[in-house]
Amino acid sequence: MLAELTIQANPTQLYEVFWGMAVWLLPRVLWAIAILILTRFAIGITRQLTRKFLQPVEPTLRKFFVQTVEVVTLIVGLIAALNVLGIQTTTLIAILGAAGLAIGLALQSSLSHFAAGVMLVTFRPFEVGDLIEGAGVAGVVESIGIFSTNIITPDNVKIVVPNNNLFTGTLRNLTTMGTRRVDLEVNIGDREIEPTITHLLSLVQPHPLVLNDPKPTCNVLTVTADTTTLYLRPWCAAEVYDQVKAEIQQIVKEALKAAIAE
């Protein structure tokens, strides 16, 4: 014999159940909404305080920390709102933690570039506008980001270099010292050394971009039976190095050619 079950719904009982749920849920929903509104104001306040506190910090790093504080404030607000609604957040936090660990392991290389970016903007081996050589690239620094650095090469090509490549490798900053020495090897053949040195210095010193302090120098580099090579070393501002090197080479070449013609 089959048993038949009949469920009779009492409208009055259903109304009482729904009314009880509404009475229980409505205040919590309102509290959750209020918490989210307060969270929005809290994000604005923490943003201003963080920017003020980190004012001496490099702008790129300051922006990252400000964004981090905003995200943390938002997460705290969301968790508080969920707790008010009676949603258990312990499991959610555990899941987020596991997801964060998995993402961290998957993005190890990106995290290394981030750490290198923090070190670069903290210790400042170079700044925007500096001419650098590193990671197989040479050019002027356009911007320093958290994960990469933008470099403009002399032929006006933009290269994006991962920060870890710059931080862990050998880096040459050609601008930071302010001045550079131009090293030129000059083959003077069998000419007399002292008069030629004096003549070369007289050609270099009047150049408008050559510095008087330190003064240009000219010394013997190598001597053979048939030829002598001199080291001509004028100084100039770092930003005009290439120009000075090219112009001095031209001046010396033309002067030696004229001396031969005489």
Secondary structure, DSSP 8 states (H G I E B T S, - for coil): ----------HHHHHHHHHHHHHHHHHHHHHHHHHHHHHHHHHHHHHHHHHHHTTTS-HHHHHHHHHHHHHHHHHHHHHHHHHHTT---HHHHHHHHHHHHHHHHHTHHHHHHHHHHHHHHHH-SS-TT-EEEETTEEEEEEEE-SSEEEEE-TTS-EEEEEHHHHHHS-EEESSTTSEEE--EEEEEETS-HHHHHHHHHHHHTT-TTB-SSS--EEEEEEE-SS-EEEEEE-EEEGGGHHHHHHHHHHHHHHHHHHHHH-
